[in-house]
Amino acid sequence: MKTIKTTLAALLAATLLGCAAAPQTTAVKDVTISQPACCSNYSEFAWIPLNGNEIDFAIDEYSQVGDFPDGKSYFAGFVLPENVERMQVEIASWMRSVGVFAPKVLLLNPQFQVVDTQTLDDFEVKLSDMFHLASYQTRLVMEQETTPYMVIYSPKDYRVGEIQIPHPERVRAEELGLARPMVTDPTIQHAKFGTFELDLKPLTLRSYRANAVPQPVVMADQAAETLVSGAKAVNAVPNPEQALKPQAKPVMASAIAKPSTGTVAITGATMLPESEAFYNQQIKTAVDNNDMKKALTLMEEAKRAGSTSAEATFLQLIKR
């Protein structure tokens, strides 16, 4: 009997050692971007006007791709509305179990030159609470005369990384002075896609005489609580001298460009490709959030504005 117990113990030990020595396989995340960039310089981007109090948006496979000096990235571009001189913008990139978009921010002047950069080191890690997920957050001020354009993207060096954050239960226990629970702090992978919230606070408004009121910038959509309605779009005047980098094809954003001489209404004409991409992205975000009413509203608005793909996009998404 003693011999049998000794043999079983030896076999068990060998089995455990074998398991410990076995190679561990981990899933390899995909941070590469194969889609081609669409523009040759910043002046060719399309821009989302920063209207309202907040904007919820996603950078995903529907977003435009650009070849920035530090690598390709999906991105989004924003512009100050004409009636705002200075605006405070708070950026939150939400940390979800599927990953987080590690952001880098460029601020451009009216000539589409980069004049300020916010790297990931400039973002603070905001831990989750009862109402919000954990996030990368930063706050900046945009000015009409010096930095009216903003681009949010993520270099490849960021996308290969990750971040470990305290488990929410441990955070709550520490706040309440309770015993530390037996939980593992989650590791969030940096990803090429992500979801965001922009909190907007105009600091200085622009005033005009009655005979000099500028044409308003109107973007191609209004989702009830976030983006501003309309079906107007314009393209920024190209400036070939402002290239992103030598022999590179930089990028384009996912909405409407700021006009230099007014706006051009789309009334029954075919929608611009940038507007098509923007509507499709917003429809996908609404479907992903199970907000079918919002998705239907966006689809109908897009069709009225001349979209030829919004309905097909909606039907394809709900069939998944």
C-alpha positions in Angstrom: 0.0 0.0 0.0 2.8 2.4 0.9 4.4 1.6 -2.5 1.2 2.4 -4.3 0.8 5.8 -2.5 4.4 6.7 -3.3 3.9 5.9 -7.0 0.7 7.9 -7.2 2.3 10.9 -5.5 5.2 10.7 -8.0 2.8 10.5 -10.9 0.8 13.5 -9.6 4.0 15.6 -9.1 5.2 14.7 -12.6 1.8 15.7 -14.1 1.8 19.1 -12.3 5.4 19.8 -13.3 4.5 18.8 -16.9 1.6 21.3 -16.9 3.8 24.0 -15.5 6.5 23.4 -18.0 4.0 23.3 -21.0 4.2 26.3 -23.3 1.5 28.9 -22.6 -0.3 30.2 -25.7 -1.8 33.7 -25.7 -3.9 35.3 -28.4 -2.0 37.7 -30.6 -3.9 40.9 -31.0 -4.2 42.5 -34.4 -2.8 46.1 -34.4 -1.9 46.3 -38.1 -3.8 48.4 -40.5 -3.9 47.3 -44.2 -6.3 49.9 -45.5 -4.7 52.6 -47.6 -4.6 56.2 -46.5 -7.0 58.5 -48.4 -5.4 62.0 -48.4 -2.1 63.6 -49.0 -2.2 66.5 -46.6 -4.1 67.8 -43.6 -6.0 70.4 -45.6 -7.9 67.6 -47.4 -9.3 66.2 -44.2 -13.0 66.3 -43.4 -14.0 67.6 -39.9 -16.8 67.2 -37.4 -17.9 70.6 -35.9 -17.7 70.7 -32.1 -21.3 71.6 -31.5 -23.4 70.9 -28.4 -22.3 70.0 -24.9 -20.9 66.6 -25.6 -20.2 64.2 -28.4 -20.1 60.4 -28.2 -18.3 58.8 -31.1 -16.4 55.7 -32.1 -13.2 55.1 -34.0 -13.8 51.8 -35.8 -13.6 50.1 -39.2 -15.9 52.8 -40.6 -13.4 55.6 -39.7 -10.9 57.0 -42.2 -7.3 55.8 -42.2 -4.2 58.0 -42.3 -0.5 57.5 -42.7 0.8 59.8 -40.0 4.5 60.5 -39.4 4.5 57.8 -36.7 2.5 55.2 -38.6 -1.0 54.4 -39.9 -4.0 54.8 -37.7 -7.8 55.1 -37.8 -8.7 58.6 -36.7 -11.3 61.3 -36.2 -11.0 65.0 -36.9 -12.9 67.9 -35.3 -13.2 71.7 -35.9 -14.4 74.6 -33.8 -17.7 76.0 -35.0 -17.6 79.6 -36.4 -19.5 81.1 -33.5 -16.9 79.9 -30.8 -13.7 81.8 -30.3 -12.3 79.5 -27.5 -13.5 76.2 -26.3 -12.4 73.8 -23.5 -12.5 70.2 -24.7 -12.3 67.2 -22.3 -11.5 63.9 -24.0 -12.3 60.5 -22.5 -11.2 57.3 -24.2 -13.2 54.5 -22.5 -11.5 51.3 -21.3 -13.6 48.3 -22.1 -12.9 44.6 -21.8 -12.3 44.4 -25.6 -9.6 47.1 -25.3 -9.0 50.9 -25.2 -7.9 53.3 -27.9 -4.6 54.9 -26.6 -5.0 58.4 -28.1 -2.6 61.0 -29.4 -4.0 64.4 -30.2 -2.8 66.9 -32.8 -3.9 70.6 -32.8 -3.6 72.4 -36.1 -3.7 76.1 -37.0 -5.9 77.6 -39.7 -3.1 76.8 -42.2 -3.3 73.1 -41.2 0.1 73.1 -39.6 0.6 71.0 -36.4 1.2 73.5 -33.6 0.6 71.4 -30.5 0.6 67.7 -29.6 -0.9 65.7 -26.7 0.8 62.4 -26.3 -0.4 59.5 -24.2 1.8 60.7 -21.3 -0.4 63.8 -21.2 -3.5 61.7 -20.5 -4.4 60.7 -16.9 -6.0 57.4 -16.0 -9.4 58.0 -14.6 -10.7 55.0 -12.6 -14.2 53.7 -13.0 -17.1 54.9 -10.7 -20.8 54.1 -10.4 -21.6 55.9 -13.6 -18.5 55.8 -15.8 -16.0 53.3 -17.1 -12.3 53.8 -16.5 -10.7 55.9 -19.2 -7.8 57.8 -20.5 -8.6 61.5 -20.0 -7.1 64.9 -20.8 -8.4 68.5 -21.1 -7.3 71.1 -23.6 -8.3 74.5 -25.0 -8.8 75.1 -28.7 -8.8 78.7 -30.1 -10.2 79.9 -33.4 -7.2 82.0 -34.3 -4.4 79.5 -33.4 -5.8 75.9 -33.0 -9.2 75.5 -34.6 -8.6 71.8 -35.8 -8.1 68.7 -33.7 -7.1 65.1 -34.8 -7.3 62.1 -32.6 -5.4 58.9 -33.6 -3.2 56.2 -32.2 0.3 55.3 -33.4 1.3 51.7 -33.8 3.7 52.0 -30.8 0.7 52.8 -28.6 -1.4 50.0 -30.0 1.0 47.2 -29.1 0.9 48.2 -25.4 -1.5 47.6 -22.6 -2.5 49.0 -19.2 -3.3 47.4 -15.9 -5.9 49.1 -13.7 -7.2 48.3 -10.2 -10.2 46.0 -10.1 -13.4 48.0 -9.3 -14.1 45.9 -6.3 -10.7 46.6 -4.8 -11.1 50.3 -5.4 -14.5 50.3 -3.7 -13.2 48.3 -0.7 -10.3 50.7 -0.3 -12.7 53.7 -0.4 -14.9 52.1 2.2 -12.1 50.9 4.4 -13.1 47.2 3.9 -10.9 44.2 3.6 -9.2 43.8 0.3 -11.2 41.3 -1.9 -9.5 38.4 -3.7 -9.7 39.8 -7.2 -7.2 40.1 -10.1 -6.6 43.6 -11.5 -7.6 43.6 -15.1 -5.2 44.3 -18.0 -6.7 46.3 -20.8 -5.1 45.9 -24.2 -4.5 48.9 -26.4 -6.4 48.6 -29.6 -6.9 50.2 -33.0 -10.6 50.8 -32.3 -12.3 52.5 -29.4 -15.1 54.7 -28.1 -14.9 58.2 -26.8 -16.8 61.1 -25.2 -15.9 64.8 -25.7 -17.2 67.2 -23.1 -17.5 70.6 -24.6 -17.4 74.0 -22.8 -17.3 77.2 -24.9 -15.2 79.8 -23.1 -15.5 82.7 -25.5 -18.2 83.3 -28.2 -17.7 85.3 -31.3 -19.9 88.2 -32.0 -20.8 89.8 -35.4 -22.6 92.8 -36.7 -26.0 92.1 -38.3 -24.7 92.6 -41.8 -21.6 90.4 -41.2 -23.0 87.2 -39.7 -21.1 84.2 -41.3 -22.7 81.2 -42.8 -23.0 78.5 -40.2 -21.1 75.2 -40.5 -23.6 72.4 -40.6 -22.6 68.7 -40.3 -24.2 65.8 -42.0 -26.1 64.4 -39.0 -27.8 64.9 -35.7 -28.2 62.0 -33.4 -30.6 63.2 -30.8 -28.3 63.8 -27.9 -24.9 64.3 -29.5 -24.2 65.5 -33.0 -25.8 68.4 -34.8 -28.5 67.9 -37.5 -28.5 68.9 -41.1 -27.5 67.7 -44.5 -24.8 70.2 -45.5 -21.2 69.4 -46.3 -18.2 71.2 -47.7 -14.6 70.3 -48.3 -11.7 72.3 -47.0 -9.7 74.1 -49.6 -6.6 71.9 -50.4 -3.2 73.1 -49.4 -0.6 70.9 -51.1 2.2 72.5 -49.1 1.0 71.1 -45.8 1.9 67.4 -46.2 2.0 65.1 -43.2 5.4 63.8 -44.0 7.6 63.4 -47.1 6.4 60.7 -49.6 3.6 59.7 -47.3 -0.1 59.6 -47.8 -1.7 60.9 -44.6 -5.3 61.0 -43.8 -8.9 62.0 -43.7 -11.4 62.3 -41.0 -15.0 61.0 -40.6 -17.3 63.9 -41.1 -17.6 67.4 -42.6 -14.9 69.9 -43.5 -14.9 73.5 -42.2 -15.6 75.9 -45.1 -13.4 78.7 -46.1 -16.0 80.7 -48.1 -19.4 79.5 -46.9 -21.4 76.2 -47.1 -22.8 74.2 -50.0 -26.2 72.6 -49.4 -26.9 69.0 -50.4 -30.4 69.0 -51.7 -31.2 65.8 -53.5 -27.7 65.4 -54.9 -25.5 62.4 -54.2 -23.9 62.5 -50.8 -20.2 63.0 -50.4 -18.2 59.9 -49.6 -17.1 61.4 -46.3 -20.7 62.0 -45.3 -21.6 58.4 -46.3 -18.9 57.1 -44.0 -19.9 59.3 -41.2 -23.6 58.3 -41.3 -22.7 54.6 -41.6 -20.4 54.9 -38.5 -23.1 56.6 -36.4 -25.7 53.9 -37.5 -23.3 51.1 -36.5 -22.6 52.7 -33.1 -26.4 53.1 -32.5 -27.0 49.4 -33.4 -24.1 48.2 -31.3 -25.7 50.1 -28.4 -29.1 48.5 -29.1 -30.6 51.9 -29.8 -32.7 51.0 -32.8 -34.8 54.2 -32.7 -31.7 56.3 -33.1 -30.3 54.0 -35.8 -33.6 54.3 -37.8 -33.6 58.1 -37.4 -30.0 58.3 -38.7 -30.8 56.0 -41.6 -33.8 58.1 -42.6 -31.8 61.4 -42.3 -29.1 59.9 -44.4 -31.5 58.8 -47.1 -33.1 62.3 -47.2 -29.6 63.8 -47.5 -28.8 61.7 -50.5 -27.1 58.6 -49.0 -27.1 55.4 -51.2 -25.6 53.1 -48.6 -27.2 53.9 -45.2 -30.2 51.6 -45.6 -28.0 48.7 -46.8 -25.6 49.3 -43.9 -28.5 49.3 -41.3 -30.0 46.1 -42.8 -26.7 44.3 -42.8 -26.0 45.3 -39.2 -29.3 44.0 -37.8 -28.9 40.7 -39.6 -25.7 39.9 -37.8 
